[in-house]
């Protein structure tokens, strides 16, 4: 699916997923180094990834 054919919501969800993924990768600690993010923030990021996935699944189901 090209960018032109995606809805604004789909583009927003894709951007959120990409940016969050980059944040997670860039803040991942090396062995022996404390995590830069608090445990609460890590949980909130996981929850947000879950919400994005749920909404994307709803969009696919709406197409059926």
N, C-alpha and C positions, 0 to 999 in steps of 0.2 A: 504494500500500500504506500503510494507516494505521499509526500507531505501535503501536496495540494488537495488530496482526497480525504485527508484526516480532518476531523472536527477540531475546533479550538480546544475542547476538553481533552481530546486524545493527545494533542500536542502538549498541553499543559501537563498531563500525567506522564508523558514520555520525558519531558524536561525535568520534572520533579524526580523521577526515578534516576535519571542520568546524574543530576547534580548531587542527590543524596548518595548515590553509589561512589561518586568521586570524593565526596567528603569522607565517607567511610574508608576508602582506600588511602587517602592522603593522611588520615589521622590514625591509621592502624599502627599500633606500637611495635617496635622491634623487640625481640626477646630481651627481657630484663628491664625494659623501659616502661614506666607507668603509662596507663592509657590517658590520652588527652581529654577524653570525654567522660563525663560522669556516668555511672550506671543508669541513672534515670534517663539521661539523654540517649543512651544506647537503646534502652527499652522503647523510648518514644520514636526513635528512628525505625526500629523493627516494626512497631505498630503502624507507622506511616507507610512503610513498604507494604504491609498487609492490607491497609485501606486502599492503596493504589491498585494492588492486585485484585482486590474484590471489585472495585469500580470497573477495571478493565474487563473482568469476567462478565460483569453485568452488561457492559456495552456489547460484548460478543454475543451474549444470550439475546439481547434486544434485536440483533441482526437476524437471528434464526426465526 
